[in-house]
Amino acid sequence: MPIRRVLPNLKFLVLSALLACSGEQPAASGGAGADSLRLRADAGFNGPTSLTYLQVALKFGTRVPGSAGHRATGDWIVSEMRARGATVTEQAWTHTTTAGQTVPMRNIVAQFNPAATKRVLYMTHWDTRPKAEKAPAADTLTPIVGANDGTSGIALFLSIADALKAKPTTIGVDLVFVDGEDFGEFGPPEVNVFIGSQYFARHLPSVGYSPAIAVVWDMIGDRSLQIFQETISLEIAPETVARVWRTAESLGYAGKFIQQPKYAVRDDHVSLHAVGIKAIDVIDIDYPYHHTLEDTADKVSVESLQVVGDVAMAVIRDLARP
Ligand SMILES: [Zn+2]
């Protein structure tokens, strides 16, 4: 059975009451059959290119809301999304923290096929954390690089946009980059975190906005990737969890997307639950470099980006089938 662990300060991790005891883990991802390889090719996701996007994003510097790196990266994301044919809307506002500090915030909503009624909502946070509270004491007030935590999602979404541009889909796809996920304290109580997803939930793209599925992607680039099912997601949207992990299995990735629950992680998906959108969280929270200065590009691998990108795109391709 999975090891019972509670890692402190990981986004208010709660030990799952649903820990599975189902025995052996699925085989590793090697040895994919012809069907899996065909599905991967059909997904059209380019992992190596995705890794180069991650490296480009990191060159802008850390992305603490209000910083120069934050502004420059946001401008870059907007222009890259427009270049791939997305209709881009920016949500800009000022967040006032509980301590009275005002912080500029910016969500970027990139819509493909904005008029389509059947839609997929993918969300990722693009900000990076202003402090490294899990680093040695001298470093705790230094902003993290966030190669995995904050940047892997950007890289994933840029390459999804590439795939959608190269081979358009008939359904709508909304790639939403939310700000301020990692700004404050995860507590409990949660203070000044999930700021952008909460704002998005209060300012949805259209009246009656109701995506067919909604998935938050967070910390998906870890080179030792193992994504367990997240238990809040399982409670709220078991059908979406099943869809994503079933898709991963069909691609030959059952060794990376483990079909077992492990942790409850409060993340941006919870903000969407508040407005009735049954979102799930795809996250590899077992990451030793989380909220330290060691969350750097060498901890992310092209293979992991490829696996998650294939799954994300195959879910879209599958939903688009008549
Ligand atoms: Zn974080």
Boltz pocket constraint, residues with backbone or C-beta under 6 A from the ligand:
constraints:
  - pocket:
      binder: B
      contacts: [[A, 129], [A, 149], [A, 182], [A, 291]]
      max_distance: 6.0
